Each structure stands twice: as structure tokens, then as C-alpha cells.
Amino acid sequence: MDAAMSAPKEQLTHLLQHVDWKPVTASPFLGEVLWAISRSNLYANAMRYLDDLSPIERYLELKDRRAAIDAELDALKPLITAALMEEDGEQYDFAGFRFSLHRRKSYAYSDRVKALEQQLRALKKQEERNGLAELVKQTAYPVVRSAS
């Protein structure tokens, strides 16, 4: 392997070992990662169902973009929340959309309720194991993490 190929491949190896893909953070190296994958032996190992790995590359690109968008939205939420608190009725109409303030409450329960919840969780697990619980839905989805 020549020096031009080893640097991107080393970056790819380093990135895959040190990035927590849950959630994937916006990375200026994503293009380099995908470039390195496409030129490495990793790309040659196509999945049984996919001869073309472009859907995998696109999935990673979209996860990266979503992480960047989510980070930006999270940064804007406190400002918009504060502004809505000052509006009559805690709502504001803008460009055909209604912004409104909602509140989610969290409670701390007594030891008695905590113990009952723990008993209920144990009973649910027991019914799952012995077949009394009925499986009504199972969902499959991809999870992306570093391979090493």
C-alpha cells in the first residue's frame, strides 16, 4: 500500500475505534471515512444481500447529518422556550406554524410504589420466559457502533 492510501486508512481505523456511533456526532471527517472505505478492502467485503454498499454509506451520511441537526435544534430549544414563556398563552404563530410550550412532569414515587414496580417487572420477565406473555410485535432495526 502506498503512503497516499495508508494515511486515510489509518484515519479510518482510528475514527472507527474511537467514535461512539450512538449518537453519531457531526464529523468533518465523514467524507474522508467514506472515501477511505470505498478504497479499502472493507468495501470489497460486500454484504450478502447488498452488492453495492452505497445504501450503507448513505445511512452513515444521514445519521451524521441528523446528529448535526439534532445538536443545532437542542441549542435553539432554550432560547425558544424562554421566548414562548413570555408570550400570551405561551404560544406563537409563525409562517403557518404554531409554537407552543408544553411541560413534561416527572415524579419520584414512594418506596412502596417502587417495590411494586420491581415486582411487576419481575412478573413480566417470568411470563416472557414461561410463554404466558404473548409477543404482539417485534421490530428489527440497524444499530451502528464501532467494529472494534
N, CA, C and O of each residue as an XYZ file, in Angstrom:
592
protein
N       0.854     -1.183      0.000
C       0.000      0.000      0.000
C       0.895      1.240      0.000
O       1.864      1.319      0.755
N       0.559      2.198     -0.851
C       1.388      3.398     -0.920
C       1.024      4.370      0.207
O       0.007      4.206      0.881
N       1.867      5.375      0.397
C       1.698      6.326      1.504
C       0.390      7.102      1.372
O      -0.230      7.428      2.385
N      -0.047      7.406      0.141
C      -1.285      8.161     -0.058
C      -2.495      7.383      0.439
O      -3.467      7.976      0.907
N      -2.439      6.059      0.340
C      -3.563      5.234      0.792
C      -3.484      4.945      2.285
O      -4.522      4.795      2.930
N      -2.278      4.863      2.856
C      -2.159      4.465      4.258
C      -2.677      5.539      5.205
O      -3.267      5.201      6.231
N      -2.483      6.811      4.903
C      -2.940      7.872      5.805
C      -4.462      7.856      5.959
O      -4.942      7.842      7.092
N      -5.256      7.858      4.858
C      -6.703      7.808      5.050
C      -7.150      6.521      5.742
O      -8.080      6.543      6.549
N      -6.498      5.403      5.435
C      -6.882      4.145      6.064
C      -6.574      4.179      7.563
O      -7.353      3.662      8.364
N      -5.446      4.784      7.948
C      -5.121      4.934      9.369
C      -6.137      5.837     10.054
O      -6.549      5.571     11.183
N      -6.546      6.917      9.363
C      -7.570      7.799      9.928
C      -8.878      7.039     10.117
O      -9.547      7.190     11.139
N      -9.240      6.226      9.134
C     -10.463      5.441      9.212
C     -10.399      4.488     10.393
O     -11.342      4.408     11.180
N      -9.301      3.769     10.520
C      -9.142      2.821     11.620
C      -9.243      3.539     12.955
O      -9.943      3.087     13.861
N      -8.540      4.659     13.072
C      -8.579      5.442     14.310
C      -9.997      5.932     14.595
O     -10.473      5.825     15.725
N     -10.669      6.462     13.586
C     -12.005      7.010     13.765
C     -12.988      5.926     14.175
O     -13.789      6.130     15.087
N     -12.939      4.775     13.513
C     -13.877      3.702     13.844
C     -13.631      3.142     15.239
O     -14.559      2.642     15.875
N     -12.402      3.217     15.719
C     -12.100      2.713     17.052
C     -12.484      3.693     18.157
O     -12.731      3.283     19.291
N     -12.537      4.976     17.834
C     -12.734      5.979     18.874
C     -14.037      6.751     18.774
O     -14.285      7.630     19.600
N     -14.866      6.458     17.803
C     -16.129      7.163     17.678
C     -17.230      6.311     18.275
O     -17.343      5.126     17.961
N     -18.050      6.913     19.140
C     -19.242      6.244     19.657
C     -20.354      6.603     18.697
O     -20.800      7.751     18.663
N     -20.807      5.641     17.920
C     -21.796      5.906     16.871
C     -23.196      6.082     17.419
O     -24.136      6.196     16.633
N     -23.381      6.109     18.728
C     -24.717      6.283     19.294
C     -24.710      7.429     20.272
O     -24.321      7.196     21.417
N     -25.096      8.627     19.945
C     -25.438      9.061     18.603
C     -24.177      9.447     17.829
O     -23.159      9.810     18.419
N     -24.258      9.366     16.535
C     -23.131      9.772     15.707
C     -23.068     11.291     15.746
O     -24.082     11.959     15.544
N     -21.920     11.827     15.996
C     -21.795     13.274     16.028
C     -21.355     13.766     14.658
O     -20.704     13.041     13.907
N     -21.710     14.979     14.347
C     -21.315     15.546     13.065
C     -19.802     15.544     12.979
O     -19.116     15.978     13.904
N     -19.294     15.059     11.877
C     -17.854     14.889     11.774
C     -17.347     15.439     10.447
O     -17.850     15.064      9.388
N     -16.363     16.317     10.495
C     -15.798     16.795      9.234
C     -15.038     15.699      8.510
O     -14.696     15.851      7.337
N     -14.771     14.600      9.192
C     -14.029     13.500      8.591
C     -14.915     12.489      7.882
O     -14.398     11.531      7.307
N     -16.256     12.672      7.904
C     -17.144     11.663      7.326
C     -16.826     11.426      5.858
O     -16.772     10.279      5.417
N     -16.617     12.482      5.106
C     -16.266     12.311      3.695
C     -14.992     11.515      3.530
O     -14.895     10.650      2.660
N     -14.008     11.813      4.375
C     -12.750     11.066      4.321
C     -12.961      9.610      4.707
O     -12.361      8.717      4.108
N     -13.803      9.365      5.695
C     -14.086      7.998      6.121
C     -14.713      7.224      4.976
O     -14.280      6.116      4.657
N     -15.739      7.810      4.355
C     -16.402      7.119      3.249
C     -15.456      6.928      2.073
O     -15.503      5.898      1.401
N     -14.592      7.919      1.816
C     -13.606      7.788      0.745
C     -12.654      6.637      1.044
O     -12.341      5.830      0.168
N     -12.196      6.572      2.299
C     -11.260      5.514      2.681
C     -11.929      4.143      2.611
O     -11.316      3.172      2.168
N     -13.179      4.067      3.046
C     -13.899      2.788      2.973
C     -14.012      2.338      1.524
O     -13.796      1.167      1.212
N     -14.347      3.265      0.650
C     -14.566      2.892     -0.749
C     -13.273      2.428     -1.421
O     -13.329      1.737     -2.438
N     -12.116      2.793     -0.876
C     -10.840      2.411     -1.484
C     -10.100      1.339     -0.677
O      -8.957      1.002     -0.987
N     -10.739      0.821      0.330
C     -10.069     -0.164      1.167
C     -10.671     -1.542      0.942
O     -11.642     -1.696      0.202
N     -10.092     -2.524      1.578
C     -10.631     -3.869      1.463
C     -11.935     -4.009      2.249
O     -12.626     -5.016      2.096
N     -12.293     -3.032      3.086
C     -13.572     -3.073      3.779
C     -14.722     -3.027      2.782
O     -15.752     -3.671      2.981
N     -14.543     -2.268      1.715
C     -15.585     -2.122      0.708
C     -15.724     -3.399     -0.109
O     -16.805     -3.694     -0.617
N     -14.640     -4.159     -0.240
C     -14.680     -5.387     -1.022
C     -15.525     -6.455     -0.336
O     -16.014     -7.369     -1.000
N     -15.701     -6.359      0.959
C     -16.495     -7.333      1.700
C     -17.961     -6.931      1.680
O     -18.513     -6.530      2.705
N     -18.596     -7.037      0.512
C     -19.990     -6.650      0.367
C     -20.876     -7.558      1.213
O     -20.545     -8.716      1.469
N     -21.989     -7.016      1.632
C     -22.950     -7.806      2.393
C     -23.590     -8.818      1.449
O     -23.634     -8.601      0.239
N     -24.082     -9.914      1.998
C     -24.695    -10.949      1.161
C     -25.843    -10.404      0.335
O     -26.006    -10.781     -0.825
N     -26.637     -9.527      0.915
C     -27.806     -9.004      0.221
C     -27.485     -7.790     -0.646
O     -28.172     -7.528     -1.633
N     -26.436     -7.050     -0.275
C     -26.095     -5.821     -0.990
C     -24.787     -5.990     -1.744
O     -23.729     -6.134     -1.131
N     -24.849     -5.972     -3.060
C     -23.622     -5.967     -3.850
C     -23.001     -4.577     -3.837
O     -21.780     -4.426     -3.894
N     -23.855     -3.572     -3.762
C     -23.438     -2.176     -3.758
C     -23.637     -1.644     -2.337
O     -24.752     -1.675     -1.817
N     -22.576     -1.162     -1.715
C     -22.671     -0.685     -0.337
C     -23.069      0.786     -0.227
O     -22.972      1.368      0.853
N     -23.509      1.388     -1.315
C     -23.901      2.794     -1.243
C     -25.056      3.037     -0.262
O     -25.097      4.110      0.339
N     -26.007      2.093     -0.064
C     -27.018      2.341      0.977
C     -26.414      2.429      2.378
O     -26.894      3.193      3.216
N     -25.371      1.654      2.631
C     -24.696      1.718      3.935
C     -24.012      3.075      4.084
O     -24.107      3.713      5.132
N     -23.323      3.511      3.031
C     -22.670      4.820      3.066
C     -23.694      5.924      3.277
O     -23.472      6.838      4.071
N     -24.827      5.842      2.563
C     -25.865      6.867      2.674
C     -26.453      6.880      4.090
O     -26.733      7.948      4.634
N     -26.637      5.707      4.680
C     -27.157      5.597      6.032
C     -26.249      6.345      7.013
O     -26.720      7.098      7.865
N     -24.936      6.121      6.874
C     -23.981      6.815      7.746
C     -24.006      8.326      7.515
O     -23.939      9.106      8.465
N     -24.101      8.734      6.248
C     -24.188     10.169      5.943
C     -25.407     10.789      6.607
O     -25.312     11.852      7.219
N     -26.565     10.121      6.485
C     -27.799     10.661      7.048
C     -27.759     10.691      8.575
O     -28.243     11.643      9.187
N     -27.188      9.659      9.193
C     -27.046      9.664     10.651
C     -26.172     10.830     11.097
O     -26.450     11.474     12.108
N     -25.121     11.094     10.341
C     -24.222     12.197     10.651
C     -24.959     13.529     10.531
O     -24.833     14.390     11.402
N     -25.727     13.700      9.456
C     -26.490     14.944      9.261
C     -27.553     15.106     10.341
O     -27.754     16.206     10.858
N     -28.243     13.998     10.687
C     -29.277     14.079     11.722
C     -28.660     14.484     13.060
O     -29.249     15.274     13.798
N     -27.488     13.952     13.374
C     -26.827     14.314     14.624
C     -26.505     15.807     14.645
O     -26.667     16.462     15.674
N     -26.055     16.342     13.522
C     -25.748     17.774     13.441
C     -27.018     18.605     13.592
O     -27.018     19.616     14.293
N     -28.091     18.188     12.945
C     -29.368     18.908     13.045
C     -29.906     18.832     14.469
O     -30.358     19.837     15.016
N     -29.858     17.635     15.078
C     -30.331     17.486     16.457
C     -29.542     18.368     17.417
O     -30.116     18.953     18.336
N     -28.246     18.467     17.213
C     -27.417     19.320     18.074
C     -27.820     20.783     17.921
O     -27.884     21.516     18.907
N     -28.088     21.208     16.696
C     -28.498     22.597     16.463
C     -29.871     22.866     17.067
O     -30.086     23.910     17.682
N     -30.811     21.920     16.894
C     -32.138     22.079     17.493
C     -32.042     22.158     19.017
O     -32.700     22.991     19.640
N     -31.226     21.296     19.612
C     -31.056     21.312     21.063
C     -30.490     22.641     21.547
O     -30.843     23.111     22.628
N     -29.619     23.244     20.754
C     -29.050     24.542     21.132
C     -30.103     25.653     21.054
O     -30.038     26.618     21.816
N     -31.065     25.527     20.143
C     -32.101     26.556     19.974
C     -33.262     26.417     20.960
O     -33.941     27.400     21.256
N     -33.494     25.213     21.467
C     -34.659     24.972     22.331
C     -34.727     25.901     23.541
O     -35.802     26.438     23.809
N     -33.636     26.122     24.292
C     -33.752     27.005     25.470
C     -34.155     28.434     25.110
O     -34.929     29.058     25.836
N     -33.647     28.949     24.012
C     -33.990     30.307     23.589
C     -35.465     30.398     23.208
O     -36.155     31.337     23.606
N     -35.946     29.424     22.437
C     -37.347     29.442     22.005
C     -38.267     29.199     23.193
O     -39.334     29.806     23.286
N     -37.860     28.309     24.110
C     -38.651     28.058     25.316
C     -38.790     29.334     26.134
O     -39.889     29.667     26.578
N     -37.699     30.044     26.338
C     -37.733     31.300     27.103
C     -38.624     32.331     26.414
O     -39.377     33.045     27.076
N     -38.540     32.409     25.093
C     -39.369     33.362     24.354
C     -40.848     33.003     24.464
O     -41.688     33.889     24.624
N     -41.173     31.717     24.379
C     -42.572     31.294     24.485
C     -43.141     31.563     25.872
O     -44.331     31.846     26.007
N     -42.311     31.478     26.894
C     -42.768     31.757     28.257
C     -43.249     33.194     28.405
O     -44.066     33.490     29.277
N     -42.750     34.081     27.562
C     -43.126     35.495     27.625
C     -44.339     35.824     26.757
O     -44.870     36.932     26.840
N     -44.781     34.886     25.933
C     -45.922     35.122     25.045
C     -47.240     34.834     25.766
O     -47.311     33.960     26.630
N     -48.282     35.584     25.396
C     -49.615     35.317     25.928
C     -50.029     33.905     25.525
O     -49.943     33.532     24.355
N     -50.470     33.139     26.492
C     -50.884     31.768     26.224
C     -49.726     30.837     25.913
O     -49.935     29.688     25.526
N     -48.524     31.320     26.078
C     -47.308     30.542     25.815
C     -47.338     29.879     24.447
O     -46.980     28.712     24.293
N     -47.775     30.652     23.455
C     -47.761     30.161     22.077
C     -47.518     31.316     21.123
O     -47.730     32.483     21.452
N     -47.059     30.948     19.913
C     -46.724     31.962     18.918
C     -46.915     31.352     17.535
O     -46.425     30.257     17.261
N     -47.634     32.070     16.658
C     -47.846     31.624     15.276
C     -46.820     32.290     14.378
O     -46.614     33.503     14.427
N     -46.178     31.462     13.552
C     -45.154     31.977     12.651
C     -45.128     31.133     11.381
O     -44.984     29.912     11.444
N     -45.269     31.785     10.228
C     -45.135     31.156      8.910
C     -45.995     29.897      8.774
O     -45.565     28.901      8.191
N     -47.206     29.953      9.315
C     -48.106     28.817      9.197
C     -47.891     27.729     10.228
O     -48.501     26.663     10.136
N     -47.036     27.976     11.209
C     -46.778     27.002     12.272
C     -47.124     27.628     13.615
O     -46.963     28.833     13.805
N     -47.596     26.809     14.540
C     -47.862     27.275     15.897
C     -46.821     26.669     16.833
O     -46.720     25.451     16.975
N     -46.064     27.539     17.457
C     -45.131     27.142     18.500
C     -45.890     27.250     19.814
O     -46.510     28.277     20.091
N     -45.847     26.218     20.609
C     -46.496     26.275     21.920
C     -45.607     25.589     22.941
O     -44.819     24.700     22.620
N     -45.758     26.026     24.165
C     -44.937     25.492     25.250
C     -45.676     24.350     25.919
O     -46.820     24.506     26.347
N     -45.034     23.222     26.005
C     -45.586     22.064     26.705
C     -44.660     21.730     27.857
O     -43.462     22.010     27.813
N     -45.228     21.133     28.882
C     -44.438     20.761     30.044
C     -44.596     19.272     30.313
O     -45.701     18.731     30.274
N     -43.490     18.633     30.580
C     -43.495     17.226     30.969
C     -43.110     17.166     32.436
O     -42.118     17.757     32.863
N     -43.910     16.442     33.194
C     -43.659     16.321     34.627
C     -43.022     14.969     34.923
O     -43.336     13.962     34.288
N     -42.131     14.969     35.888
C     -41.525     13.737     36.378
C     -41.783     13.665     37.879
O     -41.707     14.666     38.591
N     -42.086     12.473     38.332
C     -42.386     12.288     39.746
C     -41.433     11.277     40.360
O     -40.948     10.369     39.685
N     -41.174     11.443     41.633
C     -40.448     10.448     42.425
C     -41.495      9.765     43.297
O     -42.262     10.430     43.994
N     -41.523      8.445     43.254
C     -42.561      7.701     43.947
C     -42.045      7.110     45.256
O     -40.840      7.014     45.489
N     -42.993      6.719     46.097
C     -42.671      6.152     47.408
C     -41.990      4.793     47.239
O     -42.054      4.172     46.178
N     -41.340      4.353     48.310
C     -40.684      3.045     48.296
C     -41.694      1.935     48.005
O     -41.359      0.956     47.339
N     -42.915      2.079     48.495
C     -43.962      1.079     48.257
C     -44.236      0.935     46.761
O     -44.312     -0.183     46.250
N     -44.386      2.058     46.057
C     -44.656      2.020     44.622
C     -43.441      1.474     43.871
O     -43.598      0.700     42.926
N     -42.240      1.864     44.277
C     -41.024      1.347     43.640
C     -40.935     -0.165     43.774
O     -40.568     -0.858     42.825
N     -41.272     -0.677     44.960
C     -41.233     -2.128     45.180
C     -42.273     -2.837     44.314
O     -41.988     -3.891     43.746
N     -43.463     -2.273     44.210
C     -44.499     -2.868     43.355
C     -44.079     -2.866     41.887
O     -44.323     -3.835     41.167
N     -43.445     -1.775     41.442
C     -42.948     -1.716     40.058
C     -41.900     -2.794     39.814
O     -41.901     -3.435     38.763
N     -41.008     -2.995     40.779
C     -39.975     -4.019     40.648
C     -40.606     -5.412     40.594
O     -40.176     -6.261     39.814
N     -41.623     -5.643     41.421
C     -42.332     -6.925     41.396
C     -43.000     -7.141     40.043
O     -42.954     -8.238     39.488
N     -43.620     -6.087     39.518
C     -44.294     -6.180     38.219
C     -43.297     -6.494     37.111
O     -43.580     -7.328     36.252
N     -42.120     -5.834     37.113
C     -41.090     -6.127     36.109
C     -40.655     -7.581     36.187
O     -40.479     -8.238     35.161
N     -40.482     -8.083     37.399
C     -40.073     -9.480     37.578
C     -41.155    -10.434     37.078
O     -40.843    -11.439     36.439
N     -42.415    -10.132     37.359
C     -43.517    -10.975     36.870
C     -43.605    -10.960     35.347
O     -43.875    -11.989     34.728
N     -43.378     -9.798     34.745
C     -43.391     -9.707     33.281
C     -42.296    -10.579     32.687
O     -42.541    -11.327     31.740
N     -41.080    -10.488     33.241
C     -39.965    -11.306     32.753
C     -40.279    -12.793     32.894
O     -39.986    -13.588     32.001
N     -40.879    -13.157     34.029
C     -41.226    -14.553     34.262
C     -42.233    -15.038     33.213
O     -42.087    -16.136     32.676
N     -43.244    -14.230     32.921
C     -44.232    -14.608     31.908
C     -43.607    -14.691     30.521
O     -44.000    -15.539     29.720
N     -42.645    -13.829     30.226
C     -41.942    -13.912     28.940
C     -41.187    -15.231     28.838
O     -41.212    -15.887     27.797
N     -40.517    -15.616     29.916
C     -39.725    -16.856     29.924
C     -40.596    -18.103     29.836
O     -40.256    -19.043     29.118
N     -41.719    -18.122     30.560
C     -42.527    -19.340     30.580
C     -43.599    -19.392     29.491
O     -44.369    -20.350     29.424
N     -43.652    -18.360     28.636
C     -44.562    -18.398     27.491
C     -45.962    -17.876     27.750
O     -46.796    -17.908     26.845
N     -46.247    -17.401     28.940
C     -47.576    -16.842     29.209
C     -47.769    -15.490     28.532
O     -48.875    -15.159     28.104
N     -46.702    -14.712     28.434
C     -46.792    -13.413     27.765
C     -46.865    -13.652     26.262
O     -46.159    -14.506     25.726
N     -47.719    -12.897     25.590
C     -47.890    -13.037     24.143
C     -47.067    -11.968     23.428
O     -47.230    -10.772     23.670
N     -46.183    -12.422     22.545
C     -45.411    -11.486     21.733
C     -46.349    -10.895     20.688
O     -46.853    -11.619     19.829
N     -46.585     -9.596     20.752
C     -47.514     -8.957     19.825
C     -46.808     -8.191     18.720
O     -47.408     -7.883     17.691
N     -45.525     -7.880     18.932
C     -44.801     -7.129     17.923
C     -43.307     -7.291     18.154
O     -42.834     -7.304     19.291
N     -42.585     -7.412     17.069
C     -41.126     -7.445     17.136
C     -40.609     -6.550     16.019
O     -41.039     -6.672     14.872
N     -39.707     -5.668     16.345
C     -39.185     -4.714     15.381
C     -37.698     -4.938     15.202
O     -36.958     -5.050     16.179
N     -37.255     -5.005     13.940
C     -35.825     -5.121     13.639
C     -35.328     -3.771     13.126
O     -36.015     -3.106     12.351
N     -34.148     -3.375     13.555
C     -33.568     -2.104     13.120
C     -32.052     -2.183     13.213
O     -31.515     -2.910     14.049
N     -31.367     -1.440     12.361
C     -29.895     -1.458     12.409
C     -29.372     -0.598     13.558
O     -29.933      0.444     13.895
N     -28.290     -1.072     14.137
C     -27.552     -0.322     15.161
C     -26.134     -0.178     14.650
O     -25.536     -1.161     14.212
N     -25.580      1.026     14.695
C     -24.250      1.274     14.178
C     -23.314      1.625     15.329
O     -23.544      2.590     16.058
N     -22.256      0.830     15.483
C     -21.230      1.065     16.503
C     -19.863      0.781     15.884
O     -19.761      0.184     14.813
N     -18.856      1.204     16.554
C     -17.510      0.897     16.099
C     -17.320     -0.609     16.104
O     -17.769     -1.287     17.028
N     -16.657     -1.144     15.076
C     -16.474     -2.581     14.947
C     -15.411     -3.128     15.885
O     -15.330     -4.341     16.075
N     -14.598     -2.268     16.473
C     -13.530     -2.796     17.342
C     -13.773     -2.457     18.776
O     -12.976     -2.822     19.640
